[in-house]
Amino acid sequence: MAQGRGGRYMVGDYVVGKQIGAGSFSTVWHGRHRVHGTEVAIKEIVTARLNSKLQESLKSEIFILKKINHPNIIRLHDMIEFYQWRGIVNYPQNNEVHAENVNAASLEPHEKKYGS
Ligand SMILES: Nc1ncnc2c1ncn2[C@@H]1O[C@H](COP(=O)(O)OP(=O)(O)OP(=O)(O)O)[C@@H](O)[C@H]1O
């Protein structure tokens, strides 16, 4: 994560907040868009900890999630690679599904954007 103004950590245009979950291979953070205030969940995955089979599974999961747009399924908004994968998905609040694209122009030079 890049450190922004005021010592806050940023992923793209999102200010990283508190940890909201953890999986076997992930840490999930609350994120808030620095301009619009849109809330998201930021899933951090250190791919170096995954064997090649798990890395392939992750790529498949990302490929499928990017194609799905359904009110009952979490939406993958974007994915940013630092030296590992990071995905930005929607953060469910009051059963609403937020839909907003991350502005590629705002990404820092060492970040790389995949898809749209
Ligand atoms: N979009 C989200 N909104 C809110 N919380 C989330 C979101 N995505 C994940 N979490 C939280 O983070 C935890 C870990 O999620 P993640 O998808 O990484 O792992 P998992 O699939 O639940 O577990 P595992 O990888 O071990 O099978 C979840 O159990 C949940 O508490």
The ligand as an SDF file (V2000), in Angstrom:
LIG
                    3D

 31 33  0  0  0  0  0  0  0  0999 V2000
  -16.8660   -7.6040    0.5580 N   0  0  0  0  0  0  0  0  0  0  0  0
  -16.7130   -7.8160    1.8740 C   0  0  0  0  0  0  0  0  0  0  0  0
  -17.3770   -7.0620    2.7570 N   0  0  0  0  0  0  0  0  0  0  0  0
  -17.2170   -7.2430    4.0860 C   0  0  0  0  0  0  0  0  0  0  0  0
  -16.4140   -8.1580    4.6350 N   0  0  0  0  0  0  0  0  0  0  0  0
  -15.7440   -8.9530    3.7970 C   0  0  0  0  0  0  0  0  0  0  0  0
  -15.8450   -8.8250    2.3800 C   0  0  0  0  0  0  0  0  0  0  0  0
  -15.0630   -9.7600    1.8100 N   0  0  0  0  0  0  0  0  0  0  0  0
  -14.5030  -10.4400    2.8170 C   0  0  0  0  0  0  0  0  0  0  0  0
  -14.9090   -9.9670    4.0260 N   0  0  0  0  0  0  0  0  0  0  0  0
  -14.5060  -10.4580    5.3480 C   0  0  0  0  0  0  0  0  0  0  0  0
  -13.2040  -10.9860    5.2590 O   0  0  0  0  0  0  0  0  0  0  0  0
  -13.2190  -12.3820    5.5820 C   0  0  0  0  0  0  0  0  0  0  0  0
  -12.2390  -13.0980    4.6740 C   0  0  0  0  0  0  0  0  0  0  0  0
  -12.7520  -13.0820    3.3720 O   0  0  0  0  0  0  0  0  0  0  0  0
  -12.0700  -13.8850    2.2050 P   0  0  0  0  0  0  0  0  0  0  0  0
  -12.9600  -13.8140    1.0380 O   0  0  0  0  0  0  0  0  0  0  0  0
  -10.6700  -13.4100    2.0370 O   0  0  0  0  0  0  0  0  0  0  0  0
  -11.8780  -15.3320    2.7710 O   0  0  0  0  0  0  0  0  0  0  0  0
  -12.8990  -16.5330    2.8450 P   0  0  0  0  0  0  0  0  0  0  0  0
  -13.1900  -16.9700    1.4580 O   0  0  0  0  0  0  0  0  0  0  0  0
  -14.0670  -16.1250    3.7260 O   0  0  0  0  0  0  0  0  0  0  0  0
  -12.0390  -17.5570    3.6360 O   0  0  0  0  0  0  0  0  0  0  0  0
  -10.9910  -18.6040    3.0460 P   0  0  0  0  0  0  0  0  0  0  0  0
  -10.1060  -17.8980    2.0850 O   0  0  0  0  0  0  0  0  0  0  0  0
  -10.2670  -19.0340    4.2820 O   0  0  0  0  0  0  0  0  0  0  0  0
  -11.8430  -19.6770    2.4420 O   0  0  0  0  0  0  0  0  0  0  0  0
  -14.6680  -12.8040    5.4280 C   0  0  0  0  0  0  0  0  0  0  0  0
  -14.9710  -13.8950    6.2370 O   0  0  0  0  0  0  0  0  0  0  0  0
  -15.4050  -11.5650    5.8530 C   0  0  0  0  0  0  0  0  0  0  0  0
  -15.4510  -11.4860    7.2670 O   0  0  0  0  0  0  0  0  0  0  0  0
  1  2  1  0
  2  3  1  0
  2  7  2  0
  3  4  2  0
  4  5  1  0
  5  6  2  0
  6  7  1  0
  6 10  1  0
  7  8  1  0
  8  9  2  0
  9 10  1  0
 10 11  1  0
 11 12  1  0
 11 30  1  0
 12 13  1  0
 13 14  1  0
 13 28  1  0
 14 15  1  0
 15 16  1  0
 16 17  2  0
 16 18  1  0
 16 19  1  0
 19 20  1  0
 20 21  2  0
 20 22  1  0
 20 23  1  0
 23 24  1  0
 24 25  2  0
 24 26  1  0
 24 27  1  0
 28 29  1  0
 28 30  1  0
 30 31  1  0
M  END
$$$$
